[in-house]
Amino acid sequence: MLNEFGGDPPMTPDEMEEHEISHVAEKLARQLEREHGAQAAVKLLAYAMDTIQPGLYQPSDAERERFMQDPKVQRPEDLSGKIDFDLSEVYSEKQRKWACAQDDPKFDEMCSGPMKKTK
């Protein structure tokens, strides 16, 4: 039985919170995709993340140039920047377990570093 449904052991509060967040994010992503199309949904989510955490989305030089020429002409496929995540932050045991299971040195800090407090 899955621990999500009261299995043994049951989910910890951090795992429950992470589980809820993933469900809400998936629901939001599907809604945006239905209403705006896949490419526009990605662009909307990138811009939303940057609104919440300024500087998270880094537009490419080409994207910035197109915007400066005519901001009204932007199309969903014009998204060509990068999202700068700090992969060293871990907020739950579920994230830590996932990071430890990865076969890539860039996840070592997540696997062994200190657990961050949720904001």
Phi and psi restraints in degrees (value plus and minus 20) as a CYANA .aco file:
   2 LEU   PHI     -85.5   -45.5
   2 LEU   PSI     119.9   159.9
   3 ASN   PHI     -86.3   -46.3
   3 ASN   PSI     -37.3     2.7
   4 GLU   PHI     -80.3   -40.3
   4 GLU   PSI     -51.8   -11.8
   5 PHE   PHI    -124.1   -84.1
   5 PHE   PSI      10.6    50.6
   6 GLY   PHI      66.3   106.3
   6 GLY   PSI       0.9    40.9
   7 GLY   PHI     -87.5   -47.5
   7 GLY   PSI    -190.6  -150.6
   8 ASP   PHI    -135.8   -95.8
   8 ASP   PSI      95.3   135.3
   9 PRO   PHI    -103.6   -63.6
   9 PRO   PSI     134.4   174.4
  10 PRO   PHI     -87.8   -47.8
  10 PRO   PSI     143.0   183.0
  11 MET   PHI     -85.8   -45.8
  11 MET   PSI     123.6   163.6
  12 THR   PHI     -95.8   -55.8
  12 THR   PSI     145.0   185.0
  13 PRO   PHI     -76.9   -36.9
  13 PRO   PSI     -58.7   -18.7
  14 ASP   PHI     -83.8   -43.8
  14 ASP   PSI     -61.7   -21.7
  15 GLU   PHI     -86.3   -46.3
  15 GLU   PSI     -58.8   -18.8
  16 MET   PHI     -82.9   -42.9
  16 MET   PSI     -63.8   -23.8
  17 GLU   PHI     -83.3   -43.3
  17 GLU   PSI     -65.0   -25.0
  18 GLU   PHI     -82.5   -42.5
  18 GLU   PSI     -60.3   -20.3
  19 HIS   PHI     -82.4   -42.4
  19 HIS   PSI     -65.1   -25.1
  20 GLU   PHI     -83.5   -43.5
  20 GLU   PSI     -64.3   -24.3
  21 ILE   PHI     -80.0   -40.0
  21 ILE   PSI     -63.1   -23.1
  22 SER   PHI     -85.0   -45.0
  22 SER   PSI     -56.5   -16.5
  23 HIS   PHI     -87.3   -47.3
  23 HIS   PSI     -63.8   -23.8
  24 VAL   PHI     -83.6   -43.6
  24 VAL   PSI     -63.4   -23.4
  25 ALA   PHI     -82.9   -42.9
  25 ALA   PSI     -62.2   -22.2
  26 GLU   PHI     -84.3   -44.3
  26 GLU   PSI     -62.7   -22.7
  27 LYS   PHI     -81.9   -41.9
  27 LYS   PSI     -64.6   -24.6
  28 LEU   PHI     -83.0   -43.0
  28 LEU   PSI     -65.5   -25.5
  29 ALA   PHI     -80.9   -40.9
  29 ALA   PSI     -64.1   -24.1
  30 ARG   PHI     -84.4   -44.4
  30 ARG   PSI     -59.6   -19.6
  31 GLN   PHI     -84.3   -44.3
  31 GLN   PSI     -66.2   -26.2
  32 LEU   PHI     -81.9   -41.9
  32 LEU   PSI     -60.0   -20.0
  33 GLU   PHI     -84.5   -44.5
  33 GLU   PSI     -62.8   -22.8
  34 ARG   PHI     -82.8   -42.8
  34 ARG   PSI     -63.9   -23.9
  35 GLU   PHI    -100.0   -60.0
  35 GLU   PSI     -49.6    -9.6
  36 HIS   PHI    -146.3  -106.3
  36 HIS   PSI     -28.5    11.5
  37 GLY   PHI      71.8   111.8
  37 GLY   PSI     139.7   179.7
  38 ALA   PHI     -83.2   -43.2
  38 ALA   PSI     -67.1   -27.1
  39 GLN   PHI     -85.3   -45.3
  39 GLN   PSI     -62.6   -22.6
  40 ALA   PHI     -86.7   -46.7
  40 ALA   PSI     -55.8   -15.8
  41 ALA   PHI     -82.0   -42.0
  41 ALA   PSI     -62.1   -22.1
  42 VAL   PHI     -82.4   -42.4
  42 VAL   PSI     -64.4   -24.4
  43 LYS   PHI     -83.4   -43.4
  43 LYS   PSI     -64.0   -24.0
  44 LEU   PHI     -80.2   -40.2
  44 LEU   PSI     -63.6   -23.6
  45 LEU   PHI     -86.3   -46.3
  45 LEU   PSI     -60.3   -20.3
  46 ALA   PHI     -82.2   -42.2
  46 ALA   PSI     -65.3   -25.3
  47 TYR   PHI     -88.3   -48.3
  47 TYR   PSI     -55.7   -15.7
  48 ALA   PHI     -84.3   -44.3
  48 ALA   PSI     -62.5   -22.5
  49 MET   PHI     -81.6   -41.6
  49 MET   PSI     -60.3   -20.3
  50 ASP   PHI     -88.9   -48.9
  50 ASP   PSI     -50.1   -10.1
  51 THR   PHI     -87.6   -47.6
  51 THR   PSI     -61.1   -21.1
  52 ILE   PHI     -91.6   -51.6
  52 ILE   PSI     -63.0   -23.0
  53 GLN   PHI    -148.7  -108.7
  53 GLN   PSI      66.9   106.9
  54 PRO   PHI     -73.2   -33.2
  54 PRO   PSI     117.4   157.4
  55 GLY   PHI      73.2   113.2
  55 GLY   PSI     -27.1    12.9
  56 LEU   PHI     -88.2   -48.2
  56 LEU   PSI     -60.8   -20.8
  57 TYR   PHI    -115.8   -75.8
  57 TYR   PSI     106.8   146.8
  58 GLN   PHI    -132.3   -92.3
  58 GLN   PSI      81.7   121.7
  59 PRO   PHI     -85.0   -45.0
  59 PRO   PSI     127.9   167.9
  60 SER   PHI     -90.2   -50.2
  60 SER   PSI     144.6   184.6
  61 ASP   PHI     -79.4   -39.4
  61 ASP   PSI     -60.9   -20.9
  62 ALA   PHI     -84.8   -44.8
  62 ALA   PSI     -62.4   -22.4
  63 GLU   PHI     -84.7   -44.7
  63 GLU   PSI     -63.3   -23.3
  64 ARG   PHI     -82.5   -42.5
  64 ARG   PSI     -62.4   -22.4
  65 GLU   PHI     -83.7   -43.7
  65 GLU   PSI     -65.5   -25.5
  66 ARG   PHI     -80.2   -40.2
  66 ARG   PSI     -60.3   -20.3
  67 PHE   PHI     -85.6   -45.6
  67 PHE   PSI     -61.2   -21.2
  68 MET   PHI     -86.4   -46.4
  68 MET   PSI     -52.4   -12.4
  69 GLN   PHI     -90.3   -50.3
  69 GLN   PSI     -65.3   -25.3
  70 ASP   PHI    -181.6  -141.6
  70 ASP   PSI      75.7   115.7
  71 PRO   PHI     -82.2   -42.2
  71 PRO   PSI     -42.9    -2.9
  72 LYS   PHI     -97.5   -57.5
  72 LYS   PSI     -36.7     3.3
  73 VAL   PHI    -111.5   -71.5
  73 VAL   PSI     -15.9    24.1
  74 GLN   PHI     -80.8   -40.8
  74 GLN   PSI     113.6   153.6
  75 ARG   PHI    -132.9   -92.9
  75 ARG   PSI     139.3   179.3
  76 PRO   PHI     -74.5   -34.5
  76 PRO   PSI     -57.6   -17.6
  77 GLU   PHI     -94.4   -54.4
  77 GLU   PSI     -24.4    15.6
  78 ASP   PHI     -93.6   -53.6
  78 ASP   PSI     -27.7    12.3
  79 LEU   PHI     -90.0   -50.0
  79 LEU   PSI      94.3   134.3
  80 SER   PHI    -161.6  -121.6
  80 SER   PSI      -4.3    35.7
  81 GLY   PHI    -108.3   -68.3
  81 GLY   PSI    -179.3  -139.3
  82 LYS   PHI    -153.4  -113.4
  82 LYS   PSI     134.6   174.6
  83 ILE   PHI    -126.3   -86.3
  83 ILE   PSI     104.3   144.3
  84 ASP   PHI    -120.3   -80.3
  84 ASP   PSI      71.9   111.9
  85 PHE   PHI    -111.0   -71.0
  85 PHE   PSI     124.6   164.6
  86 ASP   PHI    -109.6   -69.6
  86 ASP   PSI      81.8   121.8
  87 LEU   PHI     -96.4   -56.4
  87 LEU   PSI     -16.9    23.1
  88 SER   PHI    -111.0   -71.0
  88 SER   PSI     -28.7    11.3
  89 GLU   PHI    -111.5   -71.5
  89 GLU   PSI     111.2   151.2
  90 VAL   PHI    -147.4  -107.4
  90 VAL   PSI     109.3   149.3
  91 TYR   PHI    -132.0   -92.0
  91 TYR   PSI     -29.5    10.5
  92 SER   PHI    -167.9  -127.9
  92 SER   PSI     141.3   181.3
  93 GLU   PHI     -83.6   -43.6
  93 GLU   PSI     -53.4   -13.4
  94 LYS   PHI     -81.9   -41.9
  94 LYS   PSI     -63.9   -23.9
  95 GLN   PHI     -82.9   -42.9
  95 GLN   PSI     -62.4   -22.4
  96 ARG   PHI     -82.5   -42.5
  96 ARG   PSI     -65.0   -25.0
  97 LYS   PHI     -81.3   -41.3
  97 LYS   PSI     -61.6   -21.6
  98 TRP   PHI     -81.9   -41.9
  98 TRP   PSI     -66.7   -26.7
  99 ALA   PHI     -81.7   -41.7
  99 ALA   PSI     -61.2   -21.2
 100 CYS   PHI     -87.1   -47.1
 100 CYS   PSI     -46.6    -6.6
 101 ALA   PHI    -100.0   -60.0
 101 ALA   PSI     -31.6     8.4
 102 GLN   PHI     -98.1   -58.1
 102 GLN   PSI     124.3   164.3
 103 ASP   PHI    -123.7   -83.7
 103 ASP   PSI      41.5    81.5
 104 ASP   PHI    -171.8  -131.8
 104 ASP   PSI     107.0   147.0
 105 PRO   PHI     -79.1   -39.1
 105 PRO   PSI     -43.3    -3.3
 106 LYS   PHI     -87.1   -47.1
 106 LYS   PSI     -33.2     6.8
 107 PHE   PHI    -118.5   -78.5
 107 PHE   PSI     -18.5    21.5
 108 ASP   PHI     -79.4   -39.4
 108 ASP   PSI     -60.8   -20.8
 109 GLU   PHI     -83.4   -43.4
 109 GLU   PSI     -59.6   -19.6
 110 MET   PHI     -85.3   -45.3
 110 MET   PSI     -55.8   -15.8
 111 CYS   PHI     -91.9   -51.9
 111 CYS   PSI     -56.0   -16.0
 112 SER   PHI    -136.5   -96.5
 112 SER   PSI     -32.3     7.7
 113 GLY   PHI     -93.5   -53.5
 113 GLY   PSI     156.2   196.2
 114 PRO   PHI     -90.8   -50.8
 114 PRO   PSI     130.5   170.5
 115 MET   PHI     -98.0   -58.0
 115 MET   PSI     110.9   150.9
 116 LYS   PHI    -105.3   -65.3
 116 LYS   PSI     132.8   172.8
 117 LYS   PHI     -99.8   -59.8
 117 LYS   PSI     120.8   160.8
 118 THR   PHI     -88.6   -48.6
 118 THR   PSI     127.7   167.7
